[in-house]
Amino acid sequence: MHRTYSMRQSRAPTQSQIEKPPPPPSSTKVGRLFGGGNFGHNLRKSMAGAYGPELAKKLSQLVKMEKNLMRSMELVGRERRDVARQLSIWGEECDEDVSDITDKLGVLIFEIGELEDQFIDRYDQYRVTIKSIRNIEASVQPSRDRKQKITDQIAQLKYKDPNSPKIVVLEQELVRAEAESLVAEAQLSNITREKIKSAFTYQFDALREHSEKLALIAGYGKHLLELIDDTAVTPGETREAYDGYEASKSIIQDCEDALTSWVESKAAVKPRLSVRGSRQRRTHGRGTRSGNIGEPVSLTDQDRPMRGSGVWVPADEHERHRTHGAPALNRADDDDQYEDITDDEVDRGHHRGSRRHERDHEHDHGADRRQSPRNRDGKNADGLNGDAHSRDREDERGAVPQD
């Protein structure tokens, strides 16, 4: 058998490791009490949520769940390396081409297991950073409890003995406790944001490197498969002698060079953000009715114009005004009518009133050229005719001279 490339036990650091030194081995790889089964996973998760400060319980449970995840990933990497060895053992008894290619594929699969082991070490950086937020939350809980305890004592004393001198002392202690709590809460808020960003930066960087390297291995693995002659042969026919040893060795070496020289700046996948951001969509929804964002909003036409001062009528003429003029609306109906009026309704009423005014104006001038100009005091600012304008128009029509 031609074994041109064997699985490596030791290797030089990759270019990515030189640029970013690898972290220490994950703490989940040692110190197992219950082994790697589900029993230990469930026990750790339930115990994390049962004890500890109330503020840090949820994050403690998350940290334990991440630890279970890392143990599972470690198991996957170990099993994958065992699969690579078994694939090479099985292919050793096959034909030369299958034997050589399965050995090289075993090398690639074993490398995937090694990458998963490295990914666990980098993923542990994310978990440890999240764990630091949990520790800060646990340190803030006592200040909250102290402030709540003093508040309860003050309320109890005010209920039992409102004149107790202890109330003043407790109120002073409450002021100091609130000041301490404000400092602790501000520290928690700042550290939480800082640690969240750094933690998920670790995770996404590790995911990106792991995924890019897996894609490289998959690409070179497909090149190895092309060296297998899968042409069907008839019974008794012999295949051509396999001569792909140098080619398969070259593919493995190219794959190794690509993995060792990979850096984040050479990543093939580049994320691109669209121009349609959710913040822009929300801003667009709060724009003006005309759709011009950023321009001042005009409120002049949001309600119907009120009646001018020229429509005042003496009390003794109210009955005649209601009979000859426009029907009056009660206050409740008036409020209902103007409550939900829109700009489009105002604009339509404005145009209808303008056209009606032009027709009436032409009719009046045709009836009498000598008539004095109509009184415009009763005309609204927006061109809508009020009640006084209607009464003036009726008087003008009745004042046409008889021949």
N, C-alpha and C positions, 0 to 999 in steps of 0.2 A: 504493500500500500504506500502511496506517495503522500506523506504528511508534510506538506510544505509550510503550513502555518498552524501553530498550536495555540491553545488558550494561554494567555499570559497570566502570570502570578503577580508580577510587579510591573509598574509602568511609570513613565515620566509624567510630570504634571502637564496638563493641557494648557493651551493658551488662555482659556477662560479662567482656569484656576490660578494662573500666574497674575492675570489682571485683577481677579477677585479671589483672594485666598479662601479655600473651603472652610466652612465652620467645623467645630469639633463634632465627633460622632453624636448622634441623637441619644438623649437620655432614655428613650423608650427601648433601646436595644439591650439594656442590662437591668438587673434587679427585678426580675419577674417572680411574683409570688404564686400566681395561679396559672402560669403558662400563658399560651396565646389563644385560649378558647374564648367563647362568648360569655362564659360565666364571669370571668374577670372584668370584661367590658361592662356588663350590666351592673356588677357590684360597684365599680368605680363611679359610674354615672349616677347611680342612686345615692351613694354615700356623699357625693359632692353636693347634691341638692338638698340633703337633709341637715347638714351642719354648716357652721360658719355664719358670718354676719348676713343679715337679710339683704343688704344692698349688693353683696357680692355673690349671692347664691346662683343667680342665672349665669353669670360669667364663669363661675367655678365649674358649673355643669358643662359649659361650652369647652372649657380647657380640657376637661376629662374626656369629652367626646372626641376632641381633636387627638388626644393621646391614643384613644382606641383606633381612630382612623390611621394613625401612623403605624401602629402595630400591625394593622391589617395590610398596609402597603409594604411593610417589611416582610410579611409572610408571602405576599405576591412576588416580591423580588427574589426571595429565596427559592420559591417554587419554580420561578422562571429559569433560574440558573440550573436547577435540577433537570428541567425539561430540555435545556440545551445539551446537557451532558448525555441524556438518554437518546436524543436525536442523533448525536454523533456515534453513539454505540450501536444504534440500530442500522445506520447507513454503512457501517464498516463491512457488513456482510453482503452488501448489494454490489451492483456493477460499478465499474470504475467511475463513470460520470456521476452516478447517483451518490456513490461513496464520497467523492470529492466535494460535491455541492452540498450534501447534508452536513459534512464536517464544517464547511465554511458558513453555512446557515446557522449551525450550532454556535459558532463564534459570534455571529451577529446577535443571536438571541441571548447569549450569555452577556453580551455587552449591554443589552437592554436591561437585564437584571442588575447590572452594575450601575447603570444610570438611575434606575429606580432607587437603589440604595443611596446614591448621592442626593437624589431629590428629597429623600426623607430627612437627611441632615439639613438641607436648606429649608425644608418645611418646618423643621423644629425651631428655626429662628422666628418664624411667624407665630408659632404657639407660645414661645417664651415671651415675646413682646405683648401678646394679648394677656398673658399671665401677669405682667406688670400692671396692667390696668386693673385687674382683679385685686391686686395687693393695695393699690391706691383706694379703691372702693372700700375695702375692708378697713382701712385707716380712717376713712371719713365717717363711717358708721357711728363710732363713739361720740363724736361731736353732735351728730343728729340726735342720738339717744339722750344726751345730757340736756340739750335744749328742750326736747319734748318733756323730759322729766321735770325740769324747772317750771315749764308752762303748766303742767298738770298740778304741781304743788301750789302754784299761785291761784289757779282756779278753785282748788279745794279749800284753801284758806279764805278766799273771798266768799265762798258759800257758807262756811262754818262761822268764821269770825272776820267780818269785813274790816274791823278796826285793829287787826293784829299788827304789831310792829314788824313781824317777820315778812310781811308782804313787800315792804320797801327794800329789805335786804335781798329778797328773792328776785325782785325786779332788777336790782343792780346786777345780780349774778346772771340774770337772763340777758341783759345788754351785753355783758362780756361773752356769754356763750354764743349769742347771735353773731358777734364780731368774729369769734373763732370759727364759727360755722361758715360764715361768708368767705373767709380766707380758704378754708378747706374745700368748699364747693368750687371756688374759682380755680384752685389748683387742680381739682378733679376734672373740671371742664377743659382746661388747657391741656393737661396730660392725656386725657382721653382722645382728643382730636389729633394730637401729635403722634401718639402710639398707634392709633388706628391707621393713619397714613403710612407710617413706617412698617407696620406689621403686614399689611396687604401689599406693600411694595415688595417685601421679601417673598411673599407667596406668588405674586404674579411674575416676578423676575424668575423665580425657580420654575414656574409652569412654562414660561416662554422658552427658557433654555432647554428644559426637558422635552417639550414638544418639538422644537426645531431639531434637536438631535435624533429624536425618534423618526422624524420625517426623513432625515438623512439616511438613517439605517434602513428604513423601508425602501428608499430609492435604490440604494446599492444592493439590497437583497433582491429586488426585481431584476437587476442586471445579472446577478448570479443565476437566476432561474432561466435566463435566455441561453445559458451554456448547455442546458439539458436538451438533448435531441429527442423530441416527443413524436417523431414521425412513426406512424404505425408500420410494423414489419409483418410479413407473412410467416407462417410456420416454416422453420428451417432456414430462414434468412438471417444473416448476421449483420449487426450494426457496424458502422465504421468505428475505428479505434478512437477513443477519447483523447483529445489533445488540448484540453482547456485548463491544464494545471497552472500555467503561467498567467493565463487570463484571470482565473479565479483568485490567484494570489494577488495580482495587481488590483483587483476590485477591493479586496479586503484592506490592502495597504492604502488605497485611495480613501476608503471609508474611515480608516483610522486617522489619516491626515486631516480629513474634513472635520472630524470630531474634535481633535486636539487643537485645531486652529480656529474653531468657532468662537466668536465674540458677539456680544449683543448688538454691536453696530452692523454686523453682517447678517442680521436676521432677515429672512426672506419675506416674512409676513409683516406688513406695516399697517397698523390701524388707521383708518380715515374717518373723520367725523363729518356728518352731513351738515349742511348749512341750516337745516330746520331744527333748531334747538327747542326744547320744551319751554325754556324761559322766554324765547321770542314768541312762541305761540300764546303763552299766558299774557304777555304784554300786548299782543295784537288783540286779544279778547277784551282788554280794558281800554282800547282806543276810543276815539270819538265816534259819533254816529256817522260822520262823513267819511270815516276810514282814514283820516290823516292823523297819524300818531305823532305826538309831540307838539301839535298846534294847540293854542288856547281854545277852551270850550266856551261857546257862546250860549248864554242862557236866556237870551231875549225872546226867543220864540218857543220856550218850553210850555207856556200857558197861554190861554186865550187872553187877549187884551181886556182890561177892565173898562167900565164905562167912564167917559170923561166927565169933567165938572159941568159941561154944558147940557147935560141931560137931567139936571136937577129940576124937579117939578114940585110946585106948592102942594100942600096937603089937600086943599079943596079940589084940586084937579086930578087926584089919584084915580078916581073912578073913571073919569073920562079918558085918562091916559091908558088905563087897562082896557077900555072898550075900543078905542080907535088905534092905539099903538099895538106893539108886539105883545103877545101874551107873556105875562110875568111867570117866572119859575120860583117855586119856593126854595128856601135855603138848602134843604136836604137834597132836592133834585139838582140844584146848582152844583153842590159839592160832588155828587155822583157824576155829573156830566163832565166836569173839568178834571176829575181825578186822574184818569188814565189817558188823557189826550196825548197824541204823538205829534212829532214835527211834521210828518206827512199830512196829517189831518189839518193842521194849522195852515200849511202851504196851500192845500186844496181849497180851504175856506177863503184864504187870501185871494187866490186867483178867481174864484167864483164871485166874491164880492167886488173885485175890480171890474170884471166883465159886466156885472149887473149895473154897476155905477156908470160905466161908459154908455150902456144902452139907455139908461134913464136920462143921462145928460144930453144925449143926442135928441131924445124925444122932447125934452123940455125946451131946448133951443129951437126945435122946429115949430113948437106951438107958439112961442112968443120970443122974438129977438130982443124986444125992449125990456124983458124981465131983468131985474137986477141980479147980479151974481148970487148964487145960493150961499147960504150961511155954511161955512165949513167948520164951525166950532163943534158941531155934533159928530164930525167924522173922526174915526179912530186913527191912531198913528200908523196902523198896519193896513189901512184902506178898507176896513170892515165898517159898514154903516150901522150906527147905533139907532136907538129908538127916536131920539130927537131929529136925526137926519130923515127918518121916514116921515115924521110929522111935518117937517119943513117941505118935503117933496109933495105931500098931499095938499098943503096950503098953496104951494106954487101952482099946482094943477088946477086948484079951484079958483085961482086969481086971474084966469085968462080973461081979458076984456071982451065984452059982448059987442058985436058990430051993429 
